[in-house]
Structure formats: structure tokens, C-alpha cells
Amino acid sequence: MKSDDILKEKMTEIALRIREIREVMDLSAKEMADFLEMNEEDYALYESGKTDFPFTFLYNTAKKLGVDITELLTGDMPKLTVVNVTRAGEGLPINRYEQYHYLNLAWLFKDKISEPYYVTAKYEDRFDESKEITLNYHSGQEFDYILEGSLRMRVDNHEFILNEGDSIYYDSSHGHGMVATGGKDCKFLAVVMKYAEGDKK
């Protein structure tokens, strides 16, 4: 089977899991779309498996459905409760077609209070310094540490250029987005921290 066919099959499996969990929870597609702040037509494309899933969609969908993002991606619940070792180059991949590639570094750990990711932002000429950055929103807080390359980062109306060794910490319920800059890919560690039950959403 070709790699593109494998990816399409995986997308279909993830979409089916999302729909099944939503239906078990007696949530309508409209309720999901409203929570994700998108129209029903766009949501339907994700749930049909016809559109690949950006990180923010998966993160917020998992939150609404009350499951770990690992369960959406693999169908399995995380089981480790004491320690989760991830070797170099390993991790659970998220996002295959967009300019960002995420590796979840603790996908086997149960009841995580944070989600650590090794992220590669692909450099693309079309994202020059004048291109407006698309903003994403999800509850919690986030810490990003630049390992290699440079990242053009926007939080609300504030823009920064982050270079190797720089870091940023922000409230991720505010609009945020980033693109690689400087002519090459940027690699960084991203830690997404969840709010405890009853805290700010």
C-alpha cells in the first residue's frame, strides 16, 4: 500500500472514532462545530475523513469528548502512570500534510496534565515577513523552546522572531500562530498545559 493510501486510511479511522465517540456522548455535529467555532460544513469534512486534522482541531475535539488525544489517533487509551520514556526520533505523529509536524512525546502516559511535543515547522517561501499568520485558539497555556532554526511567532497582535535557545510562554486561549523563517525549517519543543477541572477553561 502506498504511503498516501496509508495516510488516507488513518484519517478515515480517526474520523470514524470521533464520530462514534460523539454519538455515544449524544452530541450533535452542530454542538461540536459550535464548540470548535467552525461551521457545520467544515466540521463534516473532518468527520468524513476528507480533510486532514490540524493539531488545534484534535486537541479541542479531545477536550470536548473527554478523551485523551492518543485515543483519537490510535484507538487505544494511554496506560502508563509512573514513567513514559520516548527514544530519539520516536513519538506519536500528528499532522501529515500541513507545514507543521508534531510528535507527541508522552502519548502512552495516562491522565497527563500537559502534552509535550517535538515540532518541526517547515519553511515555505510563501510565508515571508509580510504574510499574515493564521491564529489558533485552545484552552490552557503553552511553552515553546526553539531547538534549531528560527520561528516567526504571533500572539494576538504581538509578533516575535524566536531563534535557537529562545523560548516563549503564553495563554493559548489567545490567538497564536507561527511559521518558520530564516530560510530553513524550525524545530522546537512545545509543552501544552491543560487547566485542571474547575479551573479557567
C-alpha positions in Angstrom: 0.0 0.0 0.0 1.3 3.5 -0.9 2.1 5.9 1.8 -0.6 8.3 0.7 -3.2 5.5 0.8 -2.0 4.6 4.4 -2.4 8.2 5.5 -5.9 8.4 4.0 -6.8 5.2 5.8 -5.5 6.6 9.1 -7.6 9.8 8.5 -10.7 7.7 7.9 -10.1 5.7 11.1 -9.6 8.9 13.2 -12.7 10.4 11.7 -14.7 7.3 12.5 -13.5 7.3 16.1 -14.5 11.0 16.5 -18.0 10.3 15.1 -18.5 7.2 17.2 -17.5 8.9 20.5 -19.6 12.0 19.7 -22.6 9.8 19.0 -22.1 7.8 22.2 -22.0 11.1 24.1 -25.2 12.1 22.4 -23.6 15.2 20.9 -24.8 16.6 17.6 -22.5 17.6 14.8 -23.7 21.2 15.3 -22.8 21.1 19.0 -19.3 20.0 18.1 -19.0 22.6 15.3 -20.1 25.4 17.7 -17.6 24.3 20.4 -14.8 24.3 17.7 -16.0 27.7 16.4 -16.5 26.5 12.8 -19.5 25.9 10.6 -21.1 22.5 10.3 -20.0 22.0 6.7 -16.3 22.4 7.6 -16.8 20.1 10.6 -18.5 17.5 8.4 -15.4 17.4 6.2 -13.2 16.5 9.2 -15.7 13.9 10.5 -15.9 12.3 7.0 -12.1 11.9 6.9 -11.8 14.0 3.7 -9.7 16.7 5.4 -6.6 16.1 7.5 -6.7 17.2 11.1 -4.7 20.2 12.4 -3.4 19.9 15.9 -5.8 22.5 17.3 -8.8 20.6 15.9 -7.7 17.3 17.5 -6.7 19.0 20.8 -10.1 20.8 21.2 -12.1 17.8 20.0 -10.4 15.5 22.5 -11.2 18.1 25.2 -14.9 18.3 24.2 -15.2 14.5 24.0 -13.4 14.0 27.3 -10.8 11.6 25.9 -7.0 11.7 25.6 -5.8 12.8 22.1 -4.0 9.5 21.9 -7.3 7.7 21.9 -8.5 9.7 18.9 -5.3 9.0 17.0 -4.8 5.3 17.8 -8.0 3.9 19.3 -6.1 2.9 22.4 -6.2 4.5 25.9 -2.8 5.5 27.4 -2.0 3.1 30.3 1.3 4.2 31.8 1.0 6.0 35.2 4.6 6.3 36.5 7.0 6.9 33.7 7.0 7.2 29.9 10.3 7.1 28.0 10.4 8.2 24.4 13.5 7.5 22.4 15.1 9.9 20.0 13.1 10.2 16.8 10.1 8.4 18.2 6.7 9.7 19.3 3.1 9.6 18.1 2.9 11.7 14.9 0.2 14.3 14.4 -0.3 16.4 11.2 1.0 14.9 8.0 0.0 17.3 5.2 0.3 20.8 6.8 3.6 22.7 7.3 3.8 21.5 10.9 4.8 18.0 12.0 4.1 17.1 15.7 5.5 14.1 17.6 3.7 13.6 20.9 6.4 12.6 23.4 4.2 11.2 26.1 1.4 9.5 24.3 1.4 6.4 26.4 1.1 8.3 29.7 -2.4 8.3 31.3 -4.1 11.4 32.7 -1.5 13.9 31.6 -1.6 17.4 32.9 0.5 18.5 29.9 1.1 17.5 26.3 4.8 17.6 25.2 5.5 17.8 21.5 8.6 17.8 19.3 7.5 20.1 16.5 9.0 20.7 13.0 7.7 23.8 11.3 8.5 23.5 7.6 10.0 26.6 5.9 8.0 27.8 2.9 8.9 30.8 0.8 5.3 31.9 0.6 5.3 32.7 4.3 7.5 35.8 4.1 7.6 38.5 6.7 4.6 40.3 5.2 2.3 37.2 5.2 -0.3 37.4 8.0 -0.1 34.4 10.4 -3.2 32.3 10.9 -4.2 32.3 14.6 -5.3 29.2 16.5 -7.1 29.0 19.9 -7.2 26.3 22.6 -7.6 26.4 26.3 -4.6 26.2 28.6 -1.1 27.6 28.5 1.9 26.8 26.2 5.6 26.9 26.5 7.8 26.7 23.3 11.6 26.4 23.3 13.5 26.8 20.0 15.9 23.9 19.3 17.0 24.7 15.8 16.3 27.5 13.2 14.1 30.5 13.7 10.3 30.9 14.3 8.1 33.9 13.5 5.6 33.9 16.3 2.4 35.8 16.8 0.3 36.1 20.0 -2.8 38.3 19.5 -1.3 41.5 17.9 2.3 40.9 19.1 4.9 39.4 16.8 8.3 38.0 17.7 11.2 36.3 16.0 12.5 33.5 18.1 15.9 32.0 17.5 17.7 28.9 18.8 17.7 29.0 22.6 14.8 31.4 22.8 11.5 30.5 24.5 8.0 31.8 24.9 5.3 31.1 27.4 1.7 32.3 26.7 -2.0 31.8 27.4 -3.1 29.7 24.4 -6.7 30.7 24.7 -5.4 33.9 23.0 -4.9 33.8 19.2 -1.5 32.4 18.4 0.4 31.1 15.4 3.8 30.6 14.0 5.8 30.0 10.8 9.4 29.0 10.2 11.5 31.9 9.0 15.2 32.5 8.1 15.3 30.1 5.1 15.1 26.8 6.8 12.9 24.5 8.9 12.5 25.3 12.6 12.4 22.6 15.3 11.1 23.3 18.8 9.8 21.7 21.9 6.2 22.7 22.7 4.5 21.9 26.0 0.8 22.4 26.1 -0.6 22.6 29.6 -4.2 21.9 30.5 -6.3 23.6 33.1 -7.3 21.4 36.0 -11.0 20.5 36.2 -12.8 23.5 37.7 -10.1 26.0 36.7 -10.2 28.5 33.9 -11.2 26.9 30.6 
